Amino acid sequence: MAGNLFDVSGKTALITGASRGIGFALARGLGMAGASIILNGRNQPALDKAAAELQKDGIEAQSCAFDVSNHDESKTAIDGLEASGRAINILVNNAGMQHRVPLEDFEIDKFDQLLATNLRSVFIVSQAAAKYMLARKAGKIINIASVMSLLARPSVAPYTASKGAVSSLTKGMAADWAAKGLNCNAIAPGYFKTELNEALTANQEFNEWLIARTPAGRWGETHELVGVCVFLASSASDFVNGQTIFVDGGMTATV
């Protein structure tokens, strides 16, 4: 039995924001663990390229482009997948954006866009997928939070607010849906080398600060998030609900 705990063979996973970065790494990890993969994003050519890369690894993968912050578009896409026989067993809400500006100068349109991308999308896509998961009395929803769900830094206050809300929404999902067969949890990455963090990785002063601040003494690599994701997507986590698991090299554990 223990050998099968982390096996997601026969399951279908939808990963949002999955053409690159953390989303793509999690898609590959779930695929290598046996799941068939549906990659979501808004850029169809980028999604098709990502799907082709996974297929080269022997992973069953397809793309499904839609705007996760658009309620009607998301619902239509998920209804279409389910109607075509692609029952979504695992949902990873990864789509996100960052915008770094001092709070006093933060543009209201960017604030609205950031909340729509980072928070509204989690609600919209989870609700659309949960409709079917609840009918089957089974499903795994994994939201991508952040070390900024718990901490804050200058110039990213709206991002911090959005990721704190993702963590709280995850608890609310568990409160509503745990008794109905769903497991809803979040992964909170620390600082990882991704395109979202290019401005930081290129900053020598920030790099020195990060290495000194993080007990592990380095940036995270995206593949290091895969184990937690597979755990939360598999039967190994059947009694884990409403949790935010920090994968941050020890950053939130120290002062």
C-alpha positions as CSV (number, residue, x, y, z in Angstrom):
1,M,0.0,0.0,0.0
2,A,2.8,2.5,0.9
3,G,4.2,2.1,-2.6
4,N,1.0,3.4,-4.1
5,L,0.5,6.4,-1.8
6,F,2.1,8.9,-4.2
7,D,0.8,7.3,-7.5
8,V,-1.6,9.6,-9.4
9,S,-1.9,7.3,-12.4
10,G,-5.3,7.5,-14.1
11,K,-5.8,11.0,-12.8
12,T,-6.2,14.1,-14.8
13,A,-4.6,17.3,-13.6
14,L,-5.4,20.8,-14.8
15,I,-2.6,23.3,-14.0
16,T,-3.1,27.0,-14.6
17,G,-0.3,29.3,-15.7
18,A,1.6,26.2,-16.8
19,S,3.5,27.2,-19.9
20,R,6.6,28.0,-17.9
21,G,8.1,28.5,-14.4
22,I,6.6,26.8,-11.4
23,G,3.4,25.8,-13.3
24,F,5.4,23.9,-15.9
25,A,7.6,22.2,-13.3
26,L,4.5,21.0,-11.4
27,A,2.9,19.8,-14.6
28,R,6.0,17.8,-15.4
29,G,6.2,16.4,-11.9
30,L,2.6,15.3,-11.8
31,G,3.0,13.8,-15.3
32,M,6.0,11.9,-14.2
33,A,4.0,10.6,-11.2
34,G,1.4,9.2,-13.7
35,A,-1.2,11.9,-14.2
36,S,-2.4,13.1,-17.6
37,I,-1.9,16.8,-17.9
38,I,-3.9,19.8,-19.1
39,L,-1.8,22.9,-19.4
40,N,-3.6,26.2,-19.1
41,G,-2.6,29.7,-19.9
42,R,-3.6,32.5,-22.3
43,N,-0.8,32.1,-24.9
44,Q,-1.8,29.1,-27.1
45,P,1.6,28.8,-29.0
46,A,3.5,28.8,-25.6
47,L,1.1,26.1,-24.2
48,D,1.4,23.9,-27.3
49,K,5.2,24.2,-27.0
50,A,5.1,23.2,-23.3
51,A,2.7,20.3,-24.1
52,A,5.1,19.0,-26.8
53,E,8.0,19.1,-24.3
54,L,6.0,17.0,-21.8
55,Q,5.0,14.6,-24.5
56,K,8.7,14.0,-25.3
57,D,9.0,12.7,-21.7
58,G,6.2,10.3,-22.4
59,I,3.6,12.3,-20.5
60,E,0.1,12.6,-21.8
61,A,-0.4,16.3,-22.1
62,Q,-2.7,18.8,-23.9
63,S,-3.3,22.5,-23.8
64,C,-6.4,24.4,-22.9
65,A,-6.1,28.2,-23.3
66,F,-8.5,30.5,-21.3
67,D,-8.3,33.5,-19.1
68,V,-8.6,32.2,-15.5
69,S,-9.7,35.6,-14.2
70,N,-12.8,35.5,-16.6
71,H,-15.7,33.7,-15.0
72,D,-17.6,32.8,-18.1
73,E,-14.5,31.8,-20.1
74,S,-13.2,29.6,-17.3
75,K,-16.6,27.9,-16.7
76,T,-17.1,27.2,-20.4
77,A,-13.6,25.7,-20.7
78,I,-14.0,23.4,-17.7
79,D,-17.5,22.4,-18.7
80,G,-16.1,21.6,-22.1
81,L,-13.3,19.4,-20.7
82,E,-15.7,17.5,-18.5
83,A,-18.2,17.0,-21.3
84,S,-15.4,15.6,-23.5
85,G,-14.6,13.0,-20.9
86,R,-11.6,14.8,-19.3
87,A,-12.7,14.6,-15.7
88,I,-10.5,16.9,-13.6
89,N,-9.3,15.0,-10.6
90,I,-6.5,17.4,-9.6
91,L,-6.5,21.2,-10.0
92,V,-3.4,23.3,-9.4
93,N,-4.2,27.0,-9.2
94,N,-0.8,28.4,-10.2
95,A,-1.5,31.4,-12.4
96,G,-0.2,34.6,-10.9
97,M,1.5,37.9,-11.6
98,Q,3.8,40.4,-9.7
99,H,4.1,44.2,-10.0
100,R,6.7,46.0,-7.9
101,V,5.9,49.6,-7.1
102,P,6.0,51.6,-3.8
103,L,2.6,51.3,-2.2
104,E,2.0,55.1,-2.4
105,D,2.5,55.0,-6.2
106,F,0.7,51.7,-6.9
107,E,-1.6,52.1,-9.8
108,I,-5.3,51.1,-9.2
109,D,-5.6,49.3,-12.5
110,K,-2.5,47.2,-11.6
111,F,-4.0,46.6,-8.2
112,D,-7.2,45.3,-9.7
113,Q,-5.3,43.2,-12.3
114,L,-3.1,41.7,-9.7
115,L,-6.1,40.7,-7.5
116,A,-7.9,39.3,-10.5
117,T,-5.0,37.2,-11.6
118,N,-3.8,36.0,-8.2
119,L,-7.0,35.7,-6.2
120,R,-10.2,36.0,-8.3
121,S,-8.9,33.2,-10.6
122,V,-8.4,30.8,-7.7
123,F,-12.1,31.3,-6.7
124,I,-13.4,31.1,-10.3
125,V,-11.5,28.0,-11.5
126,S,-11.9,26.2,-8.2
127,Q,-15.6,26.7,-8.1
128,A,-16.0,25.6,-11.7
129,A,-14.0,22.4,-11.2
130,A,-15.4,21.7,-7.7
131,K,-18.9,21.4,-9.2
132,Y,-17.8,18.2,-10.8
133,M,-15.5,17.0,-8.0
134,L,-18.3,17.3,-5.6
135,A,-20.5,15.2,-7.8
136,R,-17.8,12.5,-7.8
137,K,-17.2,13.1,-4.0
138,A,-13.4,13.3,-4.7
139,G,-10.9,15.9,-5.8
140,K,-7.6,17.6,-5.0
141,I,-7.3,21.3,-5.2
142,I,-3.8,22.8,-4.7
143,N,-3.5,26.6,-4.6
144,I,-0.1,28.3,-5.0
145,A,0.3,30.8,-2.3
146,S,3.7,32.4,-1.4
147,V,6.1,33.1,1.4
148,M,4.4,36.5,1.1
149,S,1.2,34.9,2.5
150,L,2.9,35.3,5.8
151,L,5.6,37.9,5.4
152,A,5.9,41.3,3.6
153,R,8.5,43.3,1.8
154,P,8.5,46.9,0.4
155,S,6.9,47.5,-3.0
156,V,4.7,44.3,-3.1
157,A,1.9,45.0,-0.7
158,P,-0.9,44.2,-3.1
159,Y,0.8,40.9,-4.0
160,T,1.2,40.1,-0.3
161,A,-2.5,40.8,0.2
162,S,-3.5,38.6,-2.7
163,K,-1.4,35.7,-1.5
164,G,-2.5,36.0,2.1
165,A,-6.0,35.8,0.8
166,V,-5.2,32.7,-1.2
167,S,-4.1,31.0,2.0
168,S,-7.3,32.1,3.8
169,L,-9.4,31.0,0.8
170,T,-7.8,27.6,1.0
171,K,-9.0,27.3,4.6
172,G,-12.5,28.3,3.5
173,M,-12.5,25.7,0.7
174,A,-11.6,23.0,3.2
175,A,-14.3,24.2,5.6
176,D,-16.9,23.9,2.8
177,W,-15.7,20.9,0.9
178,A,-13.7,18.6,3.1
179,A,-16.8,16.7,4.3
180,K,-17.8,16.3,0.6
181,G,-14.6,14.4,-0.4
182,L,-12.3,17.3,-1.5
183,N,-8.8,18.0,-0.3
184,C,-7.9,21.7,-0.6
185,N,-4.5,22.8,0.4
186,A,-1.8,25.4,-0.6
187,I,1.9,25.4,-1.4
188,A,3.7,28.6,-0.4
189,P,7.0,28.8,-2.3
190,G,9.8,31.0,-0.9
191,Y,12.2,32.6,-3.4
192,F,12.6,30.5,-6.5
193,K,14.4,31.1,-9.7
194,T,11.6,31.9,-12.1
195,E,10.7,34.5,-14.8
196,L,8.5,36.2,-12.2
197,N,11.6,36.9,-10.1
198,E,14.0,37.9,-12.9
199,A,14.3,41.4,-11.5
200,L,15.4,40.0,-8.1
201,T,17.8,37.3,-9.5
202,A,19.5,40.0,-11.5
203,N,20.0,42.2,-8.4
204,Q,23.3,41.4,-6.6
205,E,22.3,43.2,-3.4
206,F,19.1,41.2,-3.2
207,N,20.9,38.0,-3.9
208,E,23.3,38.6,-1.1
209,W,20.4,39.5,1.3
210,L,18.5,36.3,0.3
211,I,21.4,34.0,0.8
212,A,22.0,35.5,4.2
213,R,18.3,35.5,5.2
214,T,17.5,31.9,4.1
215,P,18.8,29.1,6.3
216,A,19.4,27.0,3.2
217,G,21.6,29.8,1.9
218,R,20.3,29.8,-1.7
219,W,17.4,30.2,-4.1
220,G,15.0,27.4,-4.6
221,E,14.8,25.4,-7.8
222,T,11.3,24.8,-9.3
223,H,11.7,21.0,-9.3
224,E,12.0,21.2,-5.5
225,L,8.3,22.0,-5.3
226,V,7.2,18.8,-7.1
227,G,7.4,16.5,-4.1
228,V,4.9,18.5,-2.0
229,C,2.6,18.9,-5.0
230,V,2.5,15.2,-5.7
231,F,1.9,14.5,-2.0
232,L,-1.1,16.9,-2.0
233,A,-2.4,15.5,-5.3
234,S,-2.2,11.8,-4.2
235,S,-3.9,9.6,-1.6
236,A,-1.0,10.2,0.7
237,S,-2.7,13.5,1.8
238,D,-6.2,12.2,2.1
239,F,-6.5,13.6,5.7
240,V,-4.7,16.8,5.0
241,N,-7.0,19.8,4.5
242,G,-6.9,23.6,4.6
243,Q,-3.1,23.7,5.1
244,T,-0.5,26.0,3.6
245,I,2.8,24.2,3.3
246,F,5.8,26.5,3.1
247,V,8.6,25.4,0.8
248,D,11.1,28.2,1.5
249,G,14.4,26.9,2.6
250,G,13.5,27.7,6.2
251,M,12.9,31.4,5.7
252,T,9.6,31.6,7.6
253,A,11.0,29.4,10.4
254,T,13.7,31.9,11.4
255,V,14.1,35.5,12.5
